[in-house]
Amino acid sequence: MRKIFMVFLVVASLVFSSAYAEVPDAVRTNRSAVVTIYIQENDKQVSSGSGFIIDSNGKVVTNAHVLSELNNGKGRTLLVKMDNGSWLIPGNLLASDADMDIALFSVSAKNLPVLRLAKNYIPKEGEDIYVIGSPMGLETSFSSGIISGIRGSDGFLQITAPISPGSSGSPVFNATGEVIGVATMIMKESQNINFAVPVNYIYLLSEGKKE
């Protein structure tokens, strides 16, 4: 019995190591630019989400519905936490598009780590993707999957990477560590059917081409 148990531990260890190694270094090094977003009311946490930094002078991308929680109660405040444990001071809402569920806001900081956006990127069905976010408040967690479909005229990415409440606003990476989308929603009654806004909408919003 003890021998069987030891074999199980070795196999489990190999599986874990293999799963960990599947995340490319180009992706894992990006966690420093991923933030966890908390909404508090009367010093009590009421919701959380994820986001990521795209400008060293303090521009953060997240979902519009993550920030909309600020308007669902009185005296709510926004808190932004980096992977290294430091807190960033929120600034202004720069742009928001509720239809595409994407928003940009500023934080008061300089020389921040940033993520590379895959401009003009053409996603491919079946390609490997990776997500760094904070599902259920578990800060900067990794998950992986594939692009299982490209949906609608807006090109929403259907992905299999597991995401949960709190993952909203997470960056979705390709194998070279570039951001190709923003995790936005899950199908609760289905398994591994999740969606991400394609990266080009970050450019459209930041350049003022979306209301």
PyMOL commands that place a pseudoatom at each C-alpha (Angstrom):
pseudoatom trace, name=CA, resn=MET, resi=1, chain=A, elem=C, hetatm=0, pos=[0.000, 0.000, 0.000]
pseudoatom trace, name=CA, resn=ARG, resi=2, chain=A, elem=C, hetatm=0, pos=[2.823, 2.359, 0.927]
pseudoatom trace, name=CA, resn=LYS, resi=3, chain=A, elem=C, hetatm=0, pos=[4.567, 1.584, -2.376]
pseudoatom trace, name=CA, resn=ILE, resi=4, chain=A, elem=C, hetatm=0, pos=[1.418, 2.393, -4.340]
pseudoatom trace, name=CA, resn=PHE, resi=5, chain=A, elem=C, hetatm=0, pos=[1.066, 5.652, -2.428]
pseudoatom trace, name=CA, resn=MET, resi=6, chain=A, elem=C, hetatm=0, pos=[4.681, 6.613, -3.210]
pseudoatom trace, name=CA, resn=VAL, resi=7, chain=A, elem=C, hetatm=0, pos=[4.140, 5.862, -6.912]
pseudoatom trace, name=CA, resn=PHE, resi=8, chain=A, elem=C, hetatm=0, pos=[1.049, 8.081, -6.824]
pseudoatom trace, name=CA, resn=LEU, resi=9, chain=A, elem=C, hetatm=0, pos=[3.063, 10.934, -5.300]
pseudoatom trace, name=CA, resn=VAL, resi=10, chain=A, elem=C, hetatm=0, pos=[5.767, 10.630, -7.944]
pseudoatom trace, name=CA, resn=VAL, resi=11, chain=A, elem=C, hetatm=0, pos=[3.220, 10.620, -10.771]
pseudoatom trace, name=CA, resn=ALA, resi=12, chain=A, elem=C, hetatm=0, pos=[1.367, 13.589, -9.249]
pseudoatom trace, name=CA, resn=SER, resi=13, chain=A, elem=C, hetatm=0, pos=[4.632, 15.461, -8.911]
pseudoatom trace, name=CA, resn=LEU, resi=14, chain=A, elem=C, hetatm=0, pos=[5.531, 14.799, -12.539]
pseudoatom trace, name=CA, resn=VAL, resi=15, chain=A, elem=C, hetatm=0, pos=[2.104, 15.944, -13.715]
pseudoatom trace, name=CA, resn=PHE, resi=16, chain=A, elem=C, hetatm=0, pos=[2.362, 19.149, -11.675]
pseudoatom trace, name=CA, resn=SER, resi=17, chain=A, elem=C, hetatm=0, pos=[5.868, 19.857, -12.940]
pseudoatom trace, name=CA, resn=SER, resi=18, chain=A, elem=C, hetatm=0, pos=[4.783, 19.244, -16.511]
pseudoatom trace, name=CA, resn=ALA, resi=19, chain=A, elem=C, hetatm=0, pos=[1.772, 21.545, -16.128]
pseudoatom trace, name=CA, resn=TYR, resi=20, chain=A, elem=C, hetatm=0, pos=[3.961, 24.254, -14.634]
pseudoatom trace, name=CA, resn=ALA, resi=21, chain=A, elem=C, hetatm=0, pos=[6.545, 23.913, -17.401]
pseudoatom trace, name=CA, resn=GLU, resi=22, chain=A, elem=C, hetatm=0, pos=[3.837, 24.354, -20.039]
pseudoatom trace, name=CA, resn=VAL, resi=23, chain=A, elem=C, hetatm=0, pos=[3.575, 28.050, -19.159]
pseudoatom trace, name=CA, resn=PRO, resi=24, chain=A, elem=C, hetatm=0, pos=[6.345, 29.761, -21.179]
pseudoatom trace, name=CA, resn=ASP, resi=25, chain=A, elem=C, hetatm=0, pos=[8.828, 31.989, -19.373]
pseudoatom trace, name=CA, resn=ALA, resi=26, chain=A, elem=C, hetatm=0, pos=[7.706, 34.828, -21.641]
pseudoatom trace, name=CA, resn=VAL, resi=27, chain=A, elem=C, hetatm=0, pos=[4.287, 34.589, -19.990]
pseudoatom trace, name=CA, resn=ARG, resi=28, chain=A, elem=C, hetatm=0, pos=[5.329, 33.907, -16.390]
pseudoatom trace, name=CA, resn=THR, resi=29, chain=A, elem=C, hetatm=0, pos=[7.585, 36.974, -16.240]
pseudoatom trace, name=CA, resn=ASN, resi=30, chain=A, elem=C, hetatm=0, pos=[4.552, 39.156, -17.006]
pseudoatom trace, name=CA, resn=ARG, resi=31, chain=A, elem=C, hetatm=0, pos=[2.857, 38.663, -13.654]
pseudoatom trace, name=CA, resn=SER, resi=32, chain=A, elem=C, hetatm=0, pos=[4.562, 41.799, -12.249]
pseudoatom trace, name=CA, resn=ALA, resi=33, chain=A, elem=C, hetatm=0, pos=[2.361, 43.947, -14.540]
pseudoatom trace, name=CA, resn=VAL, resi=34, chain=A, elem=C, hetatm=0, pos=[-0.914, 42.232, -13.574]
pseudoatom trace, name=CA, resn=VAL, resi=35, chain=A, elem=C, hetatm=0, pos=[-2.957, 43.829, -10.794]
pseudoatom trace, name=CA, resn=THR, resi=36, chain=A, elem=C, hetatm=0, pos=[-5.805, 42.768, -8.554]
pseudoatom trace, name=CA, resn=ILE, resi=37, chain=A, elem=C, hetatm=0, pos=[-8.692, 45.212, -8.250]
pseudoatom trace, name=CA, resn=TYR, resi=38, chain=A, elem=C, hetatm=0, pos=[-10.801, 45.426, -5.110]
pseudoatom trace, name=CA, resn=ILE, resi=39, chain=A, elem=C, hetatm=0, pos=[-13.980, 47.417, -4.550]
pseudoatom trace, name=CA, resn=GLN, resi=40, chain=A, elem=C, hetatm=0, pos=[-14.679, 48.289, -0.914]
pseudoatom trace, name=CA, resn=GLU, resi=41, chain=A, elem=C, hetatm=0, pos=[-17.644, 49.806, 0.847]
pseudoatom trace, name=CA, resn=ASN, resi=42, chain=A, elem=C, hetatm=0, pos=[-17.267, 50.927, 4.457]
pseudoatom trace, name=CA, resn=ASP, resi=43, chain=A, elem=C, hetatm=0, pos=[-13.936, 49.076, 4.657]
pseudoatom trace, name=CA, resn=LYS, resi=44, chain=A, elem=C, hetatm=0, pos=[-15.589, 45.840, 3.520]
pseudoatom trace, name=CA, resn=GLN, resi=45, chain=A, elem=C, hetatm=0, pos=[-14.721, 44.134, 0.238]
pseudoatom trace, name=CA, resn=VAL, resi=46, chain=A, elem=C, hetatm=0, pos=[-17.777, 43.841, -2.010]
pseudoatom trace, name=CA, resn=SER, resi=47, chain=A, elem=C, hetatm=0, pos=[-16.205, 42.702, -5.284]
pseudoatom trace, name=CA, resn=SER, resi=48, chain=A, elem=C, hetatm=0, pos=[-12.897, 42.046, -7.004]
pseudoatom trace, name=CA, resn=GLY, resi=49, chain=A, elem=C, hetatm=0, pos=[-11.440, 41.798, -10.467]
pseudoatom trace, name=CA, resn=SER, resi=50, chain=A, elem=C, hetatm=0, pos=[-8.211, 41.840, -12.398]
pseudoatom trace, name=CA, resn=GLY, resi=51, chain=A, elem=C, hetatm=0, pos=[-6.368, 44.258, -14.638]
pseudoatom trace, name=CA, resn=PHE, resi=52, chain=A, elem=C, hetatm=0, pos=[-3.010, 44.936, -16.238]
pseudoatom trace, name=CA, resn=ILE, resi=53, chain=A, elem=C, hetatm=0, pos=[-0.657, 47.839, -16.828]
pseudoatom trace, name=CA, resn=ILE, resi=54, chain=A, elem=C, hetatm=0, pos=[-0.001, 48.995, -20.398]
pseudoatom trace, name=CA, resn=ASP, resi=55, chain=A, elem=C, hetatm=0, pos=[1.867, 52.245, -19.719]
pseudoatom trace, name=CA, resn=SER, resi=56, chain=A, elem=C, hetatm=0, pos=[4.796, 52.768, -17.328]
pseudoatom trace, name=CA, resn=ASN, resi=57, chain=A, elem=C, hetatm=0, pos=[3.266, 56.071, -16.204]
pseudoatom trace, name=CA, resn=GLY, resi=58, chain=A, elem=C, hetatm=0, pos=[0.140, 54.355, -14.901]
pseudoatom trace, name=CA, resn=LYS, resi=59, chain=A, elem=C, hetatm=0, pos=[-2.492, 53.265, -17.424]
pseudoatom trace, name=CA, resn=VAL, resi=60, chain=A, elem=C, hetatm=0, pos=[-4.457, 50.149, -16.452]
pseudoatom trace, name=CA, resn=VAL, resi=61, chain=A, elem=C, hetatm=0, pos=[-6.847, 47.994, -18.523]
pseudoatom trace, name=CA, resn=THR, resi=62, chain=A, elem=C, hetatm=0, pos=[-9.759, 46.083, -16.992]
pseudoatom trace, name=CA, resn=ASN, resi=63, chain=A, elem=C, hetatm=0, pos=[-13.410, 45.261, -17.735]
pseudoatom trace, name=CA, resn=ALA, resi=64, chain=A, elem=C, hetatm=0, pos=[-16.004, 48.024, -17.670]
pseudoatom trace, name=CA, resn=HIS, resi=65, chain=A, elem=C, hetatm=0, pos=[-18.220, 45.879, -15.438]
pseudoatom trace, name=CA, resn=VAL, resi=66, chain=A, elem=C, hetatm=0, pos=[-15.441, 45.617, -12.840]
pseudoatom trace, name=CA, resn=LEU, resi=67, chain=A, elem=C, hetatm=0, pos=[-15.339, 49.410, -12.397]
pseudoatom trace, name=CA, resn=SER, resi=68, chain=A, elem=C, hetatm=0, pos=[-19.134, 49.729, -12.635]
pseudoatom trace, name=CA, resn=GLU, resi=69, chain=A, elem=C, hetatm=0, pos=[-19.324, 48.176, -9.174]
pseudoatom trace, name=CA, resn=LEU, resi=70, chain=A, elem=C, hetatm=0, pos=[-18.144, 51.532, -7.846]
pseudoatom trace, name=CA, resn=ASN, resi=71, chain=A, elem=C, hetatm=0, pos=[-21.577, 52.948, -8.720]
pseudoatom trace, name=CA, resn=ASN, resi=72, chain=A, elem=C, hetatm=0, pos=[-23.618, 50.207, -7.045]
pseudoatom trace, name=CA, resn=GLY, resi=73, chain=A, elem=C, hetatm=0, pos=[-23.314, 51.528, -3.513]
pseudoatom trace, name=CA, resn=LYS, resi=74, chain=A, elem=C, hetatm=0, pos=[-22.498, 54.585, -1.457]
pseudoatom trace, name=CA, resn=GLY, resi=75, chain=A, elem=C, hetatm=0, pos=[-18.963, 55.492, -0.498]
pseudoatom trace, name=CA, resn=ARG, resi=76, chain=A, elem=C, hetatm=0, pos=[-17.333, 52.736, -2.511]
pseudoatom trace, name=CA, resn=THR, resi=77, chain=A, elem=C, hetatm=0, pos=[-13.596, 52.955, -3.126]
pseudoatom trace, name=CA, resn=LEU, resi=78, chain=A, elem=C, hetatm=0, pos=[-11.208, 51.381, -5.616]
pseudoatom trace, name=CA, resn=LEU, resi=79, chain=A, elem=C, hetatm=0, pos=[-8.060, 49.570, -4.481]
pseudoatom trace, name=CA, resn=VAL, resi=80, chain=A, elem=C, hetatm=0, pos=[-5.351, 48.355, -6.841]
pseudoatom trace, name=CA, resn=LYS, resi=81, chain=A, elem=C, hetatm=0, pos=[-2.746, 45.828, -5.690]
pseudoatom trace, name=CA, resn=MET, resi=82, chain=A, elem=C, hetatm=0, pos=[0.362, 44.732, -7.561]
pseudoatom trace, name=CA, resn=ASP, resi=83, chain=A, elem=C, hetatm=0, pos=[1.816, 41.235, -7.548]
pseudoatom trace, name=CA, resn=ASN, resi=84, chain=A, elem=C, hetatm=0, pos=[4.681, 42.372, -5.282]
pseudoatom trace, name=CA, resn=GLY, resi=85, chain=A, elem=C, hetatm=0, pos=[2.168, 43.398, -2.605]
pseudoatom trace, name=CA, resn=SER, resi=86, chain=A, elem=C, hetatm=0, pos=[2.387, 47.165, -3.111]
pseudoatom trace, name=CA, resn=TRP, resi=87, chain=A, elem=C, hetatm=0, pos=[-0.746, 49.282, -3.535]
pseudoatom trace, name=CA, resn=LEU, resi=88, chain=A, elem=C, hetatm=0, pos=[-1.296, 51.814, -6.313]
pseudoatom trace, name=CA, resn=ILE, resi=89, chain=A, elem=C, hetatm=0, pos=[-3.269, 55.022, -5.847]
pseudoatom trace, name=CA, resn=PRO, resi=90, chain=A, elem=C, hetatm=0, pos=[-6.183, 55.088, -8.337]
pseudoatom trace, name=CA, resn=GLY, resi=91, chain=A, elem=C, hetatm=0, pos=[-6.502, 58.162, -10.534]
pseudoatom trace, name=CA, resn=ASN, resi=92, chain=A, elem=C, hetatm=0, pos=[-9.121, 58.887, -13.176]
pseudoatom trace, name=CA, resn=LEU, resi=93, chain=A, elem=C, hetatm=0, pos=[-11.323, 56.852, -15.482]
pseudoatom trace, name=CA, resn=LEU, resi=94, chain=A, elem=C, hetatm=0, pos=[-9.773, 57.463, -18.901]
pseudoatom trace, name=CA, resn=ALA, resi=95, chain=A, elem=C, hetatm=0, pos=[-12.213, 55.653, -21.170]
pseudoatom trace, name=CA, resn=SER, resi=96, chain=A, elem=C, hetatm=0, pos=[-14.905, 53.002, -20.970]
pseudoatom trace, name=CA, resn=ASP, resi=97, chain=A, elem=C, hetatm=0, pos=[-17.004, 50.980, -23.395]
pseudoatom trace, name=CA, resn=ALA, resi=98, chain=A, elem=C, hetatm=0, pos=[-19.784, 49.025, -21.717]
pseudoatom trace, name=CA, resn=ASP, resi=99, chain=A, elem=C, hetatm=0, pos=[-20.743, 47.207, -24.928]
pseudoatom trace, name=CA, resn=MET, resi=100, chain=A, elem=C, hetatm=0, pos=[-17.268, 45.731, -25.366]
pseudoatom trace, name=CA, resn=ASP, resi=101, chain=A, elem=C, hetatm=0, pos=[-16.810, 45.558, -21.582]
pseudoatom trace, name=CA, resn=ILE, resi=102, chain=A, elem=C, hetatm=0, pos=[-13.437, 47.265, -21.514]
pseudoatom trace, name=CA, resn=ALA, resi=103, chain=A, elem=C, hetatm=0, pos=[-12.145, 50.256, -19.543]
pseudoatom trace, name=CA, resn=LEU, resi=104, chain=A, elem=C, hetatm=0, pos=[-8.953, 52.236, -18.998]
pseudoatom trace, name=CA, resn=PHE, resi=105, chain=A, elem=C, hetatm=0, pos=[-8.067, 54.074, -15.805]
pseudoatom trace, name=CA, resn=SER, resi=106, chain=A, elem=C, hetatm=0, pos=[-4.982, 55.732, -14.400]
pseudoatom trace, name=CA, resn=VAL, resi=107, chain=A, elem=C, hetatm=0, pos=[-2.958, 55.150, -11.259]
pseudoatom trace, name=CA, resn=SER, resi=108, chain=A, elem=C, hetatm=0, pos=[-0.513, 57.570, -9.633]
pseudoatom trace, name=CA, resn=ALA, resi=109, chain=A, elem=C, hetatm=0, pos=[2.847, 55.916, -10.229]
pseudoatom trace, name=CA, resn=LYS, resi=110, chain=A, elem=C, hetatm=0, pos=[5.897, 56.022, -12.487]
pseudoatom trace, name=CA, resn=ASN, resi=111, chain=A, elem=C, hetatm=0, pos=[8.249, 53.431, -13.993]
pseudoatom trace, name=CA, resn=LEU, resi=112, chain=A, elem=C, hetatm=0, pos=[5.740, 50.621, -13.682]
pseudoatom trace, name=CA, resn=PRO, resi=113, chain=A, elem=C, hetatm=0, pos=[6.190, 47.236, -15.399]
pseudoatom trace, name=CA, resn=VAL, resi=114, chain=A, elem=C, hetatm=0, pos=[4.066, 46.957, -18.532]
pseudoatom trace, name=CA, resn=LEU, resi=115, chain=A, elem=C, hetatm=0, pos=[2.667, 44.272, -20.807]
pseudoatom trace, name=CA, resn=ARG, resi=116, chain=A, elem=C, hetatm=0, pos=[3.255, 44.109, -24.543]
pseudoatom trace, name=CA, resn=LEU, resi=117, chain=A, elem=C, hetatm=0, pos=[0.128, 44.300, -26.683]
pseudoatom trace, name=CA, resn=ALA, resi=118, chain=A, elem=C, hetatm=0, pos=[-0.015, 42.202, -29.847]
pseudoatom trace, name=CA, resn=LYS, resi=119, chain=A, elem=C, hetatm=0, pos=[-1.039, 44.938, -32.252]
pseudoatom trace, name=CA, resn=ASN, resi=120, chain=A, elem=C, hetatm=0, pos=[-2.482, 43.722, -35.568]
pseudoatom trace, name=CA, resn=TYR, resi=121, chain=A, elem=C, hetatm=0, pos=[-2.488, 40.202, -34.158]
pseudoatom trace, name=CA, resn=ILE, resi=122, chain=A, elem=C, hetatm=0, pos=[-4.568, 37.616, -36.013]
pseudoatom trace, name=CA, resn=PRO, resi=123, chain=A, elem=C, hetatm=0, pos=[-5.703, 34.914, -33.554]
pseudoatom trace, name=CA, resn=LYS, resi=124, chain=A, elem=C, hetatm=0, pos=[-5.874, 31.322, -34.704]
pseudoatom trace, name=CA, resn=GLU, resi=125, chain=A, elem=C, hetatm=0, pos=[-8.344, 28.700, -33.560]
pseudoatom trace, name=CA, resn=GLY, resi=126, chain=A, elem=C, hetatm=0, pos=[-6.543, 25.972, -31.651]
pseudoatom trace, name=CA, resn=GLU, resi=127, chain=A, elem=C, hetatm=0, pos=[-3.533, 28.037, -30.596]
pseudoatom trace, name=CA, resn=ASP, resi=128, chain=A, elem=C, hetatm=0, pos=[-2.316, 27.924, -26.988]
pseudoatom trace, name=CA, resn=ILE, resi=129, chain=A, elem=C, hetatm=0, pos=[-3.246, 30.822, -24.713]
pseudoatom trace, name=CA, resn=TYR, resi=130, chain=A, elem=C, hetatm=0, pos=[-2.509, 31.730, -21.103]
pseudoatom trace, name=CA, resn=VAL, resi=131, chain=A, elem=C, hetatm=0, pos=[-4.285, 33.858, -18.509]
pseudoatom trace, name=CA, resn=ILE, resi=132, chain=A, elem=C, hetatm=0, pos=[-2.958, 35.601, -15.400]
pseudoatom trace, name=CA, resn=GLY, resi=133, chain=A, elem=C, hetatm=0, pos=[-5.626, 36.894, -13.034]
pseudoatom trace, name=CA, resn=SER, resi=134, chain=A, elem=C, hetatm=0, pos=[-7.091, 36.744, -9.562]
pseudoatom trace, name=CA, resn=PRO, resi=135, chain=A, elem=C, hetatm=0, pos=[-9.994, 34.265, -9.558]
pseudoatom trace, name=CA, resn=MET, resi=136, chain=A, elem=C, hetatm=0, pos=[-11.925, 34.390, -6.276]
pseudoatom trace, name=CA, resn=GLY, resi=137, chain=A, elem=C, hetatm=0, pos=[-9.249, 36.757, -4.956]
pseudoatom trace, name=CA, resn=LEU, resi=138, chain=A, elem=C, hetatm=0, pos=[-6.415, 34.260, -5.474]
pseudoatom trace, name=CA, resn=GLU, resi=139, chain=A, elem=C, hetatm=0, pos=[-4.008, 36.896, -6.714]
pseudoatom trace, name=CA, resn=THR, resi=140, chain=A, elem=C, hetatm=0, pos=[-2.063, 36.498, -9.980]
pseudoatom trace, name=CA, resn=SER, resi=141, chain=A, elem=C, hetatm=0, pos=[-2.967, 32.877, -10.673]
pseudoatom trace, name=CA, resn=PHE, resi=142, chain=A, elem=C, hetatm=0, pos=[-2.076, 31.152, -13.945]
pseudoatom trace, name=CA, resn=SER, resi=143, chain=A, elem=C, hetatm=0, pos=[-4.350, 29.145, -16.217]
pseudoatom trace, name=CA, resn=SER, resi=144, chain=A, elem=C, hetatm=0, pos=[-3.939, 27.878, -19.758]
pseudoatom trace, name=CA, resn=GLY, resi=145, chain=A, elem=C, hetatm=0, pos=[-6.011, 26.596, -22.668]
pseudoatom trace, name=CA, resn=ILE, resi=146, chain=A, elem=C, hetatm=0, pos=[-6.604, 27.201, -26.342]
pseudoatom trace, name=CA, resn=ILE, resi=147, chain=A, elem=C, hetatm=0, pos=[-8.625, 29.495, -28.547]
pseudoatom trace, name=CA, resn=SER, resi=148, chain=A, elem=C, hetatm=0, pos=[-11.589, 27.262, -29.287]
pseudoatom trace, name=CA, resn=GLY, resi=149, chain=A, elem=C, hetatm=0, pos=[-13.414, 29.728, -31.507]
pseudoatom trace, name=CA, resn=ILE, resi=150, chain=A, elem=C, hetatm=0, pos=[-13.579, 33.302, -32.817]
pseudoatom trace, name=CA, resn=ARG, resi=151, chain=A, elem=C, hetatm=0, pos=[-17.110, 34.619, -32.472]
pseudoatom trace, name=CA, resn=GLY, resi=152, chain=A, elem=C, hetatm=0, pos=[-19.151, 37.389, -34.075]
pseudoatom trace, name=CA, resn=SER, resi=153, chain=A, elem=C, hetatm=0, pos=[-18.222, 40.408, -36.133]
pseudoatom trace, name=CA, resn=ASP, resi=154, chain=A, elem=C, hetatm=0, pos=[-16.231, 41.791, -33.200]
pseudoatom trace, name=CA, resn=GLY, resi=155, chain=A, elem=C, hetatm=0, pos=[-13.987, 38.725, -33.127]
pseudoatom trace, name=CA, resn=PHE, resi=156, chain=A, elem=C, hetatm=0, pos=[-14.522, 37.732, -29.504]
pseudoatom trace, name=CA, resn=LEU, resi=157, chain=A, elem=C, hetatm=0, pos=[-12.119, 34.978, -28.485]
pseudoatom trace, name=CA, resn=GLN, resi=158, chain=A, elem=C, hetatm=0, pos=[-13.732, 31.829, -27.129]
pseudoatom trace, name=CA, resn=ILE, resi=159, chain=A, elem=C, hetatm=0, pos=[-11.149, 30.263, -24.821]
pseudoatom trace, name=CA, resn=THR, resi=160, chain=A, elem=C, hetatm=0, pos=[-10.881, 27.104, -22.749]
pseudoatom trace, name=CA, resn=ALA, resi=161, chain=A, elem=C, hetatm=0, pos=[-8.561, 28.514, -20.051]
pseudoatom trace, name=CA, resn=PRO, resi=162, chain=A, elem=C, hetatm=0, pos=[-10.367, 28.205, -16.692]
pseudoatom trace, name=CA, resn=ILE, resi=163, chain=A, elem=C, hetatm=0, pos=[-11.453, 31.568, -15.308]
pseudoatom trace, name=CA, resn=SER, resi=164, chain=A, elem=C, hetatm=0, pos=[-13.743, 32.399, -12.378]
pseudoatom trace, name=CA, resn=PRO, resi=165, chain=A, elem=C, hetatm=0, pos=[-15.330, 35.473, -10.766]
pseudoatom trace, name=CA, resn=GLY, resi=166, chain=A, elem=C, hetatm=0, pos=[-12.424, 37.788, -10.017]
pseudoatom trace, name=CA, resn=SER, resi=167, chain=A, elem=C, hetatm=0, pos=[-10.713, 36.898, -13.298]
pseudoatom trace, name=CA, resn=SER, resi=168, chain=A, elem=C, hetatm=0, pos=[-12.625, 39.613, -15.150]
pseudoatom trace, name=CA, resn=GLY, resi=169, chain=A, elem=C, hetatm=0, pos=[-10.123, 41.991, -16.733]
pseudoatom trace, name=CA, resn=SER, resi=170, chain=A, elem=C, hetatm=0, pos=[-7.287, 39.452, -16.837]
pseudoatom trace, name=CA, resn=PRO, resi=171, chain=A, elem=C, hetatm=0, pos=[-4.843, 39.607, -19.745]
pseudoatom trace, name=CA, resn=VAL, resi=172, chain=A, elem=C, hetatm=0, pos=[-4.936, 36.713, -22.202]
pseudoatom trace, name=CA, resn=PHE, resi=173, chain=A, elem=C, hetatm=0, pos=[-1.493, 35.941, -23.663]
pseudoatom trace, name=CA, resn=ASN, resi=174, chain=A, elem=C, hetatm=0, pos=[-0.164, 34.117, -26.672]
pseudoatom trace, name=CA, resn=ALA, resi=175, chain=A, elem=C, hetatm=0, pos=[2.883, 31.844, -26.347]
pseudoatom trace, name=CA, resn=THR, resi=176, chain=A, elem=C, hetatm=0, pos=[5.307, 34.740, -26.856]
pseudoatom trace, name=CA, resn=GLY, resi=177, chain=A, elem=C, hetatm=0, pos=[3.912, 36.671, -23.883]
pseudoatom trace, name=CA, resn=GLU, resi=178, chain=A, elem=C, hetatm=0, pos=[1.970, 39.291, -25.813]
pseudoatom trace, name=CA, resn=VAL, resi=179, chain=A, elem=C, hetatm=0, pos=[-1.541, 40.294, -24.754]
pseudoatom trace, name=CA, resn=ILE, resi=180, chain=A, elem=C, hetatm=0, pos=[-4.087, 39.187, -27.345]
pseudoatom trace, name=CA, resn=GLY, resi=181, chain=A, elem=C, hetatm=0, pos=[-7.274, 39.755, -25.335]
pseudoatom trace, name=CA, resn=VAL, resi=182, chain=A, elem=C, hetatm=0, pos=[-8.995, 40.692, -22.089]
pseudoatom trace, name=CA, resn=ALA, resi=183, chain=A, elem=C, hetatm=0, pos=[-10.980, 38.027, -20.211]
pseudoatom trace, name=CA, resn=THR, resi=184, chain=A, elem=C, hetatm=0, pos=[-14.543, 39.249, -19.898]
pseudoatom trace, name=CA, resn=MET, resi=185, chain=A, elem=C, hetatm=0, pos=[-17.178, 36.566, -19.205]
pseudoatom trace, name=CA, resn=ILE, resi=186, chain=A, elem=C, hetatm=0, pos=[-17.846, 32.920, -18.501]
pseudoatom trace, name=CA, resn=MET, resi=187, chain=A, elem=C, hetatm=0, pos=[-20.697, 30.531, -19.271]
pseudoatom trace, name=CA, resn=LYS, resi=188, chain=A, elem=C, hetatm=0, pos=[-21.543, 29.273, -15.784]
pseudoatom trace, name=CA, resn=GLU, resi=189, chain=A, elem=C, hetatm=0, pos=[-23.557, 26.278, -16.937]
pseudoatom trace, name=CA, resn=SER, resi=190, chain=A, elem=C, hetatm=0, pos=[-20.887, 25.122, -19.388]
pseudoatom trace, name=CA, resn=GLN, resi=191, chain=A, elem=C, hetatm=0, pos=[-17.390, 23.778, -18.910]
pseudoatom trace, name=CA, resn=ASN, resi=192, chain=A, elem=C, hetatm=0, pos=[-14.394, 25.731, -20.201]
pseudoatom trace, name=CA, resn=ILE, resi=193, chain=A, elem=C, hetatm=0, pos=[-16.431, 28.093, -22.374]
pseudoatom trace, name=CA, resn=ASN, resi=194, chain=A, elem=C, hetatm=0, pos=[-15.110, 31.563, -21.623]
pseudoatom trace, name=CA, resn=PHE, resi=195, chain=A, elem=C, hetatm=0, pos=[-14.643, 34.715, -23.665]
pseudoatom trace, name=CA, resn=ALA, resi=196, chain=A, elem=C, hetatm=0, pos=[-12.133, 37.511, -24.149]
pseudoatom trace, name=CA, resn=VAL, resi=197, chain=A, elem=C, hetatm=0, pos=[-12.294, 40.886, -25.878]
pseudoatom trace, name=CA, resn=PRO, resi=198, chain=A, elem=C, hetatm=0, pos=[-9.726, 41.001, -28.727]
pseudoatom trace, name=CA, resn=VAL, resi=199, chain=A, elem=C, hetatm=0, pos=[-6.712, 43.219, -28.109]
pseudoatom trace, name=CA, resn=ASN, resi=200, chain=A, elem=C, hetatm=0, pos=[-7.468, 45.676, -30.926]
pseudoatom trace, name=CA, resn=TYR, resi=201, chain=A, elem=C, hetatm=0, pos=[-10.273, 47.157, -28.816]
pseudoatom trace, name=CA, resn=ILE, resi=202, chain=A, elem=C, hetatm=0, pos=[-7.696, 48.340, -26.293]
pseudoatom trace, name=CA, resn=TYR, resi=203, chain=A, elem=C, hetatm=0, pos=[-6.131, 50.404, -29.076]
pseudoatom trace, name=CA, resn=LEU, resi=204, chain=A, elem=C, hetatm=0, pos=[-9.480, 51.699, -30.305]
pseudoatom trace, name=CA, resn=LEU, resi=205, chain=A, elem=C, hetatm=0, pos=[-10.477, 52.778, -26.809]
pseudoatom trace, name=CA, resn=SER, resi=206, chain=A, elem=C, hetatm=0, pos=[-7.138, 54.370, -25.908]
pseudoatom trace, name=CA, resn=GLU, resi=207, chain=A, elem=C, hetatm=0, pos=[-7.087, 56.269, -29.188]
pseudoatom trace, name=CA, resn=GLY, resi=208, chain=A, elem=C, hetatm=0, pos=[-10.596, 57.612, -28.640]
pseudoatom trace, name=CA, resn=LYS, resi=209, chain=A, elem=C, hetatm=0, pos=[-12.170, 55.717, -31.524]
pseudoatom trace, name=CA, resn=LYS, resi=210, chain=A, elem=C, hetatm=0, pos=[-14.760, 54.061, -29.281]
pseudoatom trace, name=CA, resn=GLU, resi=211, chain=A, elem=C, hetatm=0, pos=[-17.248, 55.979, -27.165]
for i in range(1, 211): cmd.bond("trace and resi %d" % i, "trace and resi %d" % (i + 1))
show_as sticks, trace
zoom trace
